[in-house]
Amino acid sequence: MKKLISIILAVLMIATAVFLTSCGVKDWEKIQENGKFVCGITIYAPMNYYDADGDLVEDIS
């Protein structure tokens, strides 16, 4: 019984890995076409960017 469960779990893990790696291909192609990657963030304390004076920087590009 343990062997059957191990085989089923192994197959599920492989299927999940294949599914997750194939999903990002179209996104990567879109990034290459645009020539840039845009990432949005929220104004949330651990993820903010502050300059040397301690002021919040809204556009760091």
All heavy atoms as a GROMACS GRO file, in nm:
protein
  471
    1MET      N    1   0.082  -0.120   0.000
    1MET     CA    2   0.000   0.000   0.000
    1MET      C    3   0.088   0.127   0.000
    1MET      O    4   0.057   0.223  -0.068
    1MET     CB    5  -0.092  -0.004   0.122
    1MET     CG    6  -0.191   0.106   0.126
    1MET     SD    7  -0.310   0.084  -0.007
    1MET     CE    8  -0.417   0.218   0.024
    2LYS      N    9   0.195   0.125   0.080
    2LYS     CA   10   0.284   0.241   0.085
    2LYS      C   11   0.351   0.265  -0.049
    2LYS      O   12   0.372   0.379  -0.089
    2LYS     CB   13   0.390   0.221   0.193
    2LYS     CG   14   0.337   0.230   0.333
    2LYS     CD   15   0.450   0.216   0.434
    2LYS     CE   16   0.397   0.221   0.575
    2LYS     NZ   17   0.506   0.207   0.673
    3LYS      N   18   0.384   0.157  -0.118
    3LYS     CA   19   0.448   0.170  -0.248
    3LYS      C   20   0.354   0.235  -0.349
    3LYS      O   21   0.395   0.322  -0.427
    3LYS     CB   22   0.493   0.033  -0.298
    3LYS     CG   23   0.578   0.037  -0.420
    3LYS     CD   24   0.630  -0.101  -0.454
    3LYS     CE   25   0.724  -0.097  -0.572
    3LYS     NZ   26   0.778  -0.228  -0.605
    4LEU      N   27   0.227   0.198  -0.346
    4LEU     CA   28   0.127   0.256  -0.437
    4LEU      C   29   0.109   0.404  -0.410
    4LEU      O   30   0.106   0.485  -0.503
    4LEU     CB   31  -0.007   0.181  -0.423
    4LEU     CG   32  -0.121   0.233  -0.509
    4LEU    CD1   33  -0.088   0.219  -0.656
    4LEU    CD2   34  -0.250   0.162  -0.475
    5ILE      N   35   0.102   0.440  -0.284
    5ILE     CA   36   0.086   0.582  -0.247
    5ILE      C   37   0.210   0.661  -0.291
    5ILE      O   38   0.198   0.773  -0.342
    5ILE     CB   39   0.060   0.596  -0.096
    5ILE    CG1   40  -0.077   0.539  -0.061
    5ILE    CG2   41   0.070   0.742  -0.052
    5ILE    CD1   42  -0.107   0.532   0.087
    6SER      N   43   0.328   0.602  -0.274
    6SER     CA   44   0.451   0.669  -0.316
    6SER      C   45   0.453   0.692  -0.466
    6SER      O   46   0.493   0.799  -0.513
    6SER     CB   47   0.572   0.585  -0.276
    6SER     OG   48   0.580   0.574  -0.136
    7ILE      N   49   0.409   0.594  -0.542
    7ILE     CA   50   0.406   0.608  -0.688
    7ILE      C   51   0.306   0.714  -0.730
    7ILE      O   52   0.335   0.798  -0.816
    7ILE     CB   53   0.373   0.471  -0.754
    7ILE    CG1   54   0.490   0.375  -0.734
    7ILE    CG2   55   0.343   0.489  -0.903
    7ILE    CD1   56   0.462   0.233  -0.777
    8ILE      N   57   0.189   0.714  -0.669
    8ILE     CA   58   0.087   0.815  -0.700
    8ILE      C   59   0.138   0.955  -0.669
    8ILE      O   60   0.123   1.049  -0.749
    8ILE     CB   61  -0.045   0.785  -0.626
    8ILE    CG1   62  -0.108   0.658  -0.682
    8ILE    CG2   63  -0.141   0.903  -0.636
    8ILE    CD1   64  -0.227   0.609  -0.604
    9LEU      N   65   0.201   0.973  -0.553
    9LEU     CA   66   0.256   1.104  -0.516
    9LEU      C   67   0.367   1.147  -0.611
    9LEU      O   68   0.375   1.264  -0.648
    9LEU     CB   69   0.307   1.101  -0.372
    9LEU     CG   70   0.199   1.098  -0.264
    9LEU    CD1   71   0.261   1.083  -0.127
    9LEU    CD2   72   0.113   1.223  -0.270
   10ALA      N   73   0.451   1.054  -0.652
   10ALA     CA   74   0.559   1.086  -0.746
   10ALA      C   75   0.502   1.132  -0.879
   10ALA      O   76   0.549   1.230  -0.938
   10ALA     CB   77   0.650   0.966  -0.765
   11VAL      N   78   0.399   1.064  -0.928
   11VAL     CA   79   0.336   1.102  -1.055
   11VAL      C   80   0.271   1.240  -1.043
   11VAL      O   81   0.284   1.324  -1.134
   11VAL     CB   82   0.234   0.995  -1.100
   11VAL    CG1   83   0.149   1.045  -1.215
   11VAL    CG2   84   0.305   0.866  -1.135
   12LEU      N   85   0.205   1.265  -0.932
   12LEU     CA   86   0.144   1.397  -0.911
   12LEU      C   87   0.249   1.508  -0.905
   12LEU      O   88   0.228   1.617  -0.959
   12LEU     CB   89   0.059   1.397  -0.785
   12LEU     CG   90  -0.073   1.322  -0.792
   12LEU    CD1   91  -0.139   1.318  -0.656
   12LEU    CD2   92  -0.166   1.388  -0.893
   13MET      N   93   0.360   1.481  -0.840
   13MET     CA   94   0.466   1.582  -0.832
   13MET      C   95   0.525   1.610  -0.970
   13MET      O   96   0.550   1.726  -1.004
   13MET     CB   97   0.575   1.535  -0.735
   13MET     CG   98   0.530   1.540  -0.591
   13MET     SD   99   0.642   1.471  -0.467
   13MET     CE  100   0.802   1.491  -0.532
   14ILE      N  101   0.546   1.509  -1.049
   14ILE     CA  102   0.600   1.528  -1.184
   14ILE      C  103   0.501   1.604  -1.270
   14ILE      O  104   0.538   1.697  -1.343
   14ILE     CB  105   0.637   1.392  -1.247
   14ILE    CG1  106   0.756   1.332  -1.174
   14ILE    CG2  107   0.666   1.408  -1.396
   14ILE    CD1  108   0.787   1.190  -1.211
   15ALA      N  109   0.372   1.568  -1.261
   15ALA     CA  110   0.269   1.637  -1.339
   15ALA      C  111   0.261   1.784  -1.299
   15ALA      O  112   0.247   1.872  -1.384
   15ALA     CB  113   0.135   1.568  -1.322
   16THR      N  114   0.270   1.812  -1.171
   16THR     CA  115   0.265   1.950  -1.123
   16THR      C  116   0.386   2.029  -1.174
   16THR      O  117   0.372   2.143  -1.218
   16THR     CB  118   0.262   1.953  -0.969
   16THR    OG1  119   0.148   1.880  -0.924
   16THR    CG2  120   0.255   2.095  -0.917
   17ALA      N  121   0.503   1.969  -1.170
   17ALA     CA  122   0.623   2.036  -1.217
   17ALA      C  123   0.614   2.067  -1.366
   17ALA      O  124   0.649   2.177  -1.410
   17ALA     CB  125   0.746   1.950  -1.188
   18VAL      N  126   0.565   1.974  -1.444
   18VAL     CA  127   0.550   1.996  -1.588
   18VAL      C  128   0.449   2.107  -1.614
   18VAL      O  129   0.471   2.195  -1.698
   18VAL     CB  130   0.509   1.865  -1.659
   18VAL    CG1  131   0.466   1.891  -1.802
   18VAL    CG2  132   0.622   1.764  -1.654
   19PHE      N  133   0.338   2.105  -1.543
   19PHE     CA  134   0.235   2.206  -1.561
   19PHE      C  135   0.287   2.345  -1.525
   19PHE      O  136   0.266   2.441  -1.599
   19PHE     CB  137   0.113   2.173  -1.475
   19PHE     CG  138   0.007   2.278  -1.478
   19PHE    CD1  139  -0.074   2.295  -1.589
   19PHE    CD2  140  -0.012   2.364  -1.371
   19PHE    CE1  141  -0.172   2.393  -1.593
   19PHE    CE2  142  -0.108   2.461  -1.374
   19PHE     CZ  143  -0.189   2.476  -1.485
   20LEU      N  144   0.356   2.357  -1.413
   20LEU     CA  145   0.403   2.488  -1.368
   20LEU      C  146   0.513   2.543  -1.458
   20LEU      O  147   0.520   2.664  -1.480
   20LEU     CB  148   0.452   2.480  -1.224
   20LEU     CG  149   0.343   2.456  -1.120
   20LEU    CD1  150   0.404   2.443  -0.981
   20LEU    CD2  151   0.239   2.566  -1.121
   21THR      N  152   0.599   2.459  -1.511
   21THR     CA  153   0.705   2.510  -1.597
   21THR      C  154   0.653   2.548  -1.735
   21THR      O  155   0.708   2.636  -1.800
   21THR     CB  156   0.819   2.408  -1.612
   21THR    OG1  157   0.765   2.285  -1.659
   21THR    CG2  158   0.890   2.385  -1.481
   22SER      N  159   0.546   2.485  -1.781
   22SER     CA  160   0.493   2.518  -1.913
   22SER      C  161   0.407   2.645  -1.911
   22SER      O  162   0.387   2.707  -2.013
   22SER     CB  163   0.412   2.401  -1.969
   22SER     OG  164   0.296   2.381  -1.890
   23CYS      N  165   0.360   2.686  -1.795
   23CYS     CA  166   0.274   2.804  -1.787
   23CYS      C  167   0.352   2.933  -1.812
   23CYS      O  168   0.298   3.030  -1.862
   23CYS     CB  169   0.208   2.813  -1.650
   23CYS     SG  170   0.081   2.688  -1.625
   24GLY      N  171   0.479   2.939  -1.775
   24GLY     CA  172   0.555   3.062  -1.784
   24GLY      C  173   0.613   3.091  -1.922
   24GLY      O  174   0.669   3.197  -1.943
   25VAL      N  175   0.601   3.002  -2.017
   25VAL     CA  176   0.663   3.021  -2.148
   25VAL      C  177   0.603   3.141  -2.220
   25VAL      O  178   0.675   3.224  -2.274
   25VAL     CB  179   0.650   2.892  -2.233
   25VAL    CG1  180   0.697   2.917  -2.375
   25VAL    CG2  181   0.727   2.779  -2.169
   26LYS      N  182   0.473   3.155  -2.221
   26LYS     CA  183   0.408   3.266  -2.290
   26LYS      C  184   0.443   3.399  -2.223
   26LYS      O  185   0.461   3.500  -2.290
   26LYS     CB  186   0.257   3.246  -2.292
   26LYS     CG  187   0.214   3.130  -2.378
   26LYS     CD  188   0.065   3.111  -2.376
   26LYS     CE  189   0.026   2.988  -2.455
   26LYS     NZ  190  -0.116   2.961  -2.447
   27ASP      N  191   0.450   3.398  -2.089
   27ASP     CA  192   0.486   3.520  -2.018
   27ASP      C  193   0.627   3.565  -2.053
   27ASP      O  194   0.652   3.682  -2.073
   27ASP     CB  195   0.474   3.499  -1.867
   27ASP     CG  196   0.331   3.474  -1.823
   27ASP    OD1  197   0.239   3.521  -1.892
   27ASP    OD2  198   0.312   3.407  -1.720
   28TRP      N  199   0.720   3.470  -2.060
   28TRP     CA  200   0.858   3.504  -2.093
   28TRP      C  201   0.868   3.560  -2.234
   28TRP      O  202   0.942   3.655  -2.259
   28TRP     CB  203   0.948   3.383  -2.075
   28TRP     CG  204   1.091   3.412  -2.104
   28TRP    CD1  205   1.164   3.367  -2.209
   28TRP    CD2  206   1.178   3.499  -2.031
   28TRP    NE1  207   1.291   3.418  -2.205
   28TRP    CE2  208   1.302   3.500  -2.096
   28TRP    CE3  209   1.162   3.577  -1.917
   28TRP    CZ2  210   1.410   3.575  -2.051
   28TRP    CZ3  211   1.270   3.652  -1.872
   28TRP    CH2  212   1.391   3.649  -1.938
   29GLU      N  213   0.793   3.502  -2.327
   29GLU     CA  214   0.794   3.551  -2.464
   29GLU      C  215   0.740   3.694  -2.470
   29GLU      O  216   0.792   3.778  -2.544
   29GLU     CB  217   0.712   3.460  -2.555
   29GLU     CG  218   0.776   3.325  -2.577
   29GLU     CD  219   0.686   3.227  -2.649
   29GLU    OE1  220   0.567   3.260  -2.674
   29GLU    OE2  221   0.733   3.116  -2.678
   30LYS      N  222   0.637   3.724  -2.392
   30LYS     CA  223   0.580   3.859  -2.389
   30LYS      C  224   0.682   3.959  -2.333
   30LYS      O  225   0.695   4.070  -2.384
   30LYS     CB  226   0.453   3.860  -2.305
   30LYS     CG  227   0.383   3.993  -2.303
   30LYS     CD  228   0.253   3.987  -2.227
   30LYS     CE  229   0.185   4.122  -2.225
   30LYS     NZ  230   0.058   4.120  -2.152
   31ILE      N  231   0.755   3.918  -2.230
   31ILE     CA  232   0.857   4.005  -2.172
   31ILE      C  233   0.965   4.033  -2.275
   31ILE      O  234   1.010   4.147  -2.290
   31ILE     CB  235   0.917   3.941  -2.045
   31ILE    CG1  236   0.812   3.937  -1.934
   31ILE    CG2  237   1.041   4.017  -1.999
   31ILE    CD1  238   0.852   3.854  -1.815
   32GLN      N  239   1.006   3.931  -2.350
   32GLN     CA  240   1.109   3.952  -2.451
   32GLN      C  241   1.060   4.042  -2.564
   32GLN      O  242   1.136   4.125  -2.614
   32GLN     CB  243   1.155   3.817  -2.507
   32GLN     CG  244   1.241   3.739  -2.410
   32GLN     CD  245   1.287   3.608  -2.468
   32GLN    OE1  246   1.214   3.542  -2.541
   32GLN    NE2  247   1.408   3.568  -2.434
   33GLU      N  248   0.934   4.028  -2.604
   33GLU     CA  249   0.879   4.113  -2.709
   33GLU      C  250   0.876   4.259  -2.666
   33GLU      O  251   0.911   4.348  -2.743
   33GLU     CB  252   0.737   4.068  -2.746
   33GLU     CG  253   0.729   3.940  -2.825
   33GLU     CD  254   0.585   3.895  -2.846
   33GLU    OE1  255   0.492   3.972  -2.813
   33GLU    OE2  256   0.566   3.783  -2.895
   34ASN      N  257   0.832   4.284  -2.542
   34ASN     CA  258   0.822   4.422  -2.492
   34ASN      C  259   0.959   4.480  -2.458
   34ASN      O  260   0.976   4.602  -2.457
   34ASN     CB  261   0.732   4.428  -2.369
   34ASN     CG  262   0.588   4.399  -2.402
   34ASN    OD1  263   0.546   4.411  -2.516
   34ASN    ND2  264   0.513   4.359  -2.302
   35GLY      N  265   1.054   4.395  -2.426
   35GLY     CA  266   1.186   4.443  -2.389
   35GLY      C  267   1.195   4.495  -2.247
   35GLY      O  268   1.294   4.556  -2.208
   36LYS      N  269   1.091   4.470  -2.168
   36LYS     CA  270   1.095   4.515  -2.029
   36LYS      C  271   1.002   4.428  -1.945
   36LYS      O  272   0.912   4.361  -1.995
   36LYS     CB  273   1.054   4.661  -2.016
   36LYS     CG  274   0.910   4.689  -2.058
   36LYS     CD  275   0.877   4.836  -2.047
   36LYS     CE  276   0.736   4.862  -2.099
   36LYS     NZ  277   0.701   5.002  -2.090
   37PHE      N  278   1.027   4.430  -1.814
   37PHE     CA  279   0.944   4.359  -1.717
   37PHE      C  280   0.890   4.461  -1.620
   37PHE      O  281   0.966   4.535  -1.557
   37PHE     CB  282   1.028   4.254  -1.644
   37PHE     CG  283   0.955   4.186  -1.532
   37PHE    CD1  284   0.859   4.091  -1.561
   37PHE    CD2  285   0.981   4.217  -1.401
   37PHE    CE1  286   0.791   4.028  -1.460
   37PHE    CE2  287   0.913   4.155  -1.298
   37PHE     CZ  288   0.818   4.060  -1.328
   38VAL      N  289   0.760   4.471  -1.610
   38VAL     CA  290   0.696   4.568  -1.522
   38VAL      C  291   0.643   4.494  -1.400
   38VAL      O  292   0.570   4.396  -1.414
   38VAL     CB  293   0.580   4.642  -1.594
   38VAL    CG1  294   0.514   4.739  -1.500
   38VAL    CG2  295   0.632   4.712  -1.717
   39CYS      N  296   0.681   4.541  -1.283
   39CYS     CA  297   0.638   4.478  -1.159
   39CYS      C  298   0.573   4.585  -1.071
   39CYS      O  299   0.635   4.687  -1.042
   39CYS     CB  300   0.758   4.416  -1.089
   39CYS     SG  301   0.717   4.340  -0.932
   40GLY      N  302   0.451   4.562  -1.030
   40GLY     CA  303   0.381   4.657  -0.945
   40GLY      C  304   0.390   4.617  -0.799
   40GLY      O  305   0.393   4.500  -0.766
   41ILE      N  306   0.398   4.717  -0.712
   41ILE     CA  307   0.399   4.691  -0.569
   41ILE      C  308   0.298   4.781  -0.501
   41ILE      O  309   0.249   4.877  -0.559
   41ILE     CB  310   0.539   4.713  -0.507
   41ILE    CG1  311   0.581   4.860  -0.519
   41ILE    CG2  312   0.641   4.621  -0.568
   41ILE    CD1  313   0.701   4.895  -0.436
   42THR      N  314   0.270   4.750  -0.378
   42THR     CA  315   0.181   4.833  -0.299
   42THR      C  316   0.263   4.915  -0.201
   42THR      O  317   0.380   4.886  -0.177
   42THR     CB  318   0.081   4.747  -0.219
   42THR    OG1  319   0.156   4.662  -0.132
   42THR    CG2  320  -0.005   4.664  -0.310
   43ILE      N  321   0.203   5.018  -0.146
   43ILE     CA  322   0.270   5.097  -0.044
   43ILE      C  323   0.249   5.024   0.088
   43ILE      O  324   0.152   5.043   0.159
   43ILE     CB  325   0.213   5.241  -0.037
   43ILE    CG1  326   0.223   5.308  -0.173
   43ILE    CG2  327   0.283   5.321   0.070
   43ILE    CD1  328   0.364   5.325  -0.225
   44TYR      N  329   0.341   4.935   0.116
   44TYR     CA  330   0.334   4.851   0.234
   44TYR      C  331   0.472   4.852   0.297
   44TYR      O  332   0.572   4.828   0.229
   44TYR     CB  333   0.289   4.710   0.195
   44TYR     CG  334   0.279   4.613   0.308
   44TYR    CD1  335   0.185   4.631   0.408
   44TYR    CD2  336   0.363   4.504   0.314
   44TYR    CE1  337   0.176   4.541   0.512
   44TYR    CE2  338   0.353   4.413   0.418
   44TYR     CZ  339   0.260   4.433   0.517
   44TYR     OH  340   0.250   4.344   0.620
   45ALA      N  341   0.480   4.876   0.424
   45ALA     CA  342   0.606   4.902   0.494
   45ALA      C  343   0.725   4.812   0.456
   45ALA      O  344   0.832   4.865   0.427
   45ALA     CB  345   0.584   4.900   0.644
   46PRO      N  346   0.715   4.683   0.454
   46PRO     CA  347   0.836   4.605   0.423
   46PRO      C  348   0.880   4.615   0.277
   46PRO      O  349   0.991   4.577   0.245
   46PRO     CB  350   0.796   4.462   0.454
   46PRO     CG  351   0.672   4.468   0.530
   46PRO     CD  352   0.607   4.598   0.498
   47MET      N  353   0.795   4.664   0.187
   47MET     CA  354   0.828   4.662   0.044
   47MET      C  355   0.849   4.801  -0.014
   47MET      O  356   0.858   4.816  -0.134
   47MET     CB  357   0.718   4.590  -0.034
   47MET     CG  358   0.704   4.445   0.003
   47MET     SD  359   0.581   4.361  -0.093
   47MET     CE  360   0.431   4.426  -0.024
   48ASN      N  361   0.854   4.903   0.067
   48ASN     CA  362   0.872   5.039   0.017
   48ASN      C  363   1.018   5.065  -0.017
   48ASN      O  364   1.108   5.000   0.033
   48ASN     CB  365   0.827   5.140   0.121
   48ASN     CG  366   0.679   5.136   0.144
   48ASN    OD1  367   0.604   5.082   0.065
   48ASN    ND2  368   0.636   5.192   0.255
   49TYR      N  369   1.042   5.164  -0.101
   49TYR     CA  370   1.176   5.209  -0.134
   49TYR      C  371   1.191   5.354  -0.088
   49TYR      O  372   1.114   5.440  -0.129
   49TYR     CB  373   1.203   5.200  -0.285
   49TYR     CG  374   1.340   5.245  -0.323
   49TYR    CD1  375   1.448   5.162  -0.303
   49TYR    CD2  376   1.361   5.371  -0.376
   49TYR    CE1  377   1.577   5.204  -0.336
   49TYR    CE2  378   1.488   5.412  -0.409
   49TYR     CZ  379   1.595   5.329  -0.388
   49TYR     OH  380   1.721   5.371  -0.421
   50TYR      N  381   1.289   5.376  -0.002
   50TYR     CA  382   1.313   5.510   0.050
   50TYR      C  383   1.449   5.560   0.003
   50TYR      O  384   1.544   5.484  -0.008
   50TYR     CB  385   1.309   5.509   0.203
   50TYR     CG  386   1.172   5.476   0.258
   50TYR    CD1  387   1.139   5.346   0.293
   50TYR    CD2  388   1.076   5.574   0.274
   50TYR    CE1  389   1.014   5.316   0.342
   50TYR    CE2  390   0.950   5.545   0.323
   50TYR     CZ  391   0.920   5.416   0.357
   50TYR     OH  392   0.795   5.385   0.405
   51ASP      N  393   1.457   5.692  -0.024
   51ASP     CA  394   1.585   5.750  -0.062
   51ASP      C  395   1.671   5.775   0.062
   51ASP      O  396   1.633   5.739   0.174
   51ASP     CB  397   1.565   5.877  -0.145
   51ASP     CG  398   1.495   5.987  -0.068
   51ASP    OD1  399   1.474   5.973   0.054
   51ASP    OD2  400   1.458   6.089  -0.131
   52ALA      N  401   1.786   5.837   0.044
   52ALA     CA  402   1.880   5.858   0.154
   52ALA      C  403   1.823   5.949   0.263
   52ALA      O  404   1.862   5.939   0.379
   52ALA     CB  405   2.010   5.917   0.101
   53ASP      N  406   1.728   6.038   0.226
   53ASP     CA  407   1.668   6.129   0.324
   53ASP      C  408   1.551   6.065   0.399
   53ASP      O  409   1.493   6.125   0.488
   53ASP     CB  410   1.618   6.256   0.255
   53ASP     CG  411   1.732   6.334   0.192
   53ASP    OD1  412   1.843   6.332   0.250
   53ASP    OD2  413   1.710   6.395   0.087
   54GLY      N  414   1.514   5.944   0.361
   54GLY     CA  415   1.403   5.876   0.426
   54GLY      C  416   1.268   5.904   0.364
   54GLY      O  417   1.164   5.867   0.418
   55ASP      N  418   1.267   5.970   0.247
   55ASP     CA  419   1.142   6.000   0.178
   55ASP      C  420   1.102   5.883   0.088
   55ASP      O  421   1.187   5.820   0.024
   55ASP     CB  422   1.155   6.127   0.093
   55ASP     CG  423   1.183   6.249   0.179
   55ASP    OD1  424   1.130   6.256   0.291
   55ASP    OD2  425   1.259   6.337   0.133
   56LEU      N  426   0.973   5.857   0.079
   56LEU     CA  427   0.922   5.750  -0.004
   56LEU      C  428   0.943   5.784  -0.151
   56LEU      O  429   0.908   5.892  -0.197
   56LEU     CB  430   0.772   5.727   0.022
   56LEU     CG  431   0.704   5.620  -0.061
   56LEU    CD1  432   0.758   5.482  -0.027
   56LEU    CD2  433   0.554   5.624  -0.038
   57VAL      N  434   1.001   5.693  -0.227
   57VAL     CA  435   1.023   5.712  -0.370
   57VAL      C  436   0.918   5.631  -0.444
   57VAL      O  437   0.909   5.509  -0.427
   57VAL     CB  438   1.165   5.665  -0.412
   57VAL    CG1  439   1.184   5.679  -0.559
   57VAL    CG2  440   1.269   5.744  -0.334
   58GLU      N  441   0.835   5.696  -0.524
   58GLU     CA  442   0.726   5.628  -0.593
   58GLU      C  443   0.767   5.572  -0.730
   58GLU      O  444   0.711   5.478  -0.777
   58GLU     CB  445   0.606   5.722  -0.608
   58GLU     CG  446   0.546   5.758  -0.472
   58GLU     CD  447   0.421   5.840  -0.486
   58GLU    OE1  448   0.359   5.840  -0.593
   58GLU    OE2  449   0.386   5.908  -0.388
   59ASP      N  450   0.867   5.633  -0.793
   59ASP     CA  451   0.912   5.586  -0.924
   59ASP      C  452   1.064   5.579  -0.923
   59ASP      O  453   1.130   5.682  -0.924
   59ASP     CB  454   0.864   5.681  -1.034
   59ASP     CG  455   0.899   5.631  -1.174
   59ASP    OD1  456   0.930   5.511  -1.188
   59ASP    OD2  457   0.895   5.711  -1.267
   60ILE      N  458   1.118   5.456  -0.920
   60ILE     CA  459   1.263   5.442  -0.912
   60ILE      C  460   1.327   5.414  -1.047
   60ILE      O  461   1.444   5.384  -1.056
   60ILE     CB  462   1.302   5.333  -0.811
   60ILE    CG1  463   1.247   5.198  -0.852
   60ILE    CG2  464   1.261   5.370  -0.672
   60ILE    CD1  465   1.299   5.083  -0.769
   61SER      N  466   1.249   5.423  -1.155
   61SER     CA  467   1.306   5.393  -1.287
   61SER      C  468   1.385   5.507  -1.344
   61SER      O  469   1.392   5.614  -1.301
   61SER     CB  470   1.196   5.354  -1.384
   61SER     OG  471   1.101   5.456  -1.396
   0.00000   0.00000   0.00000
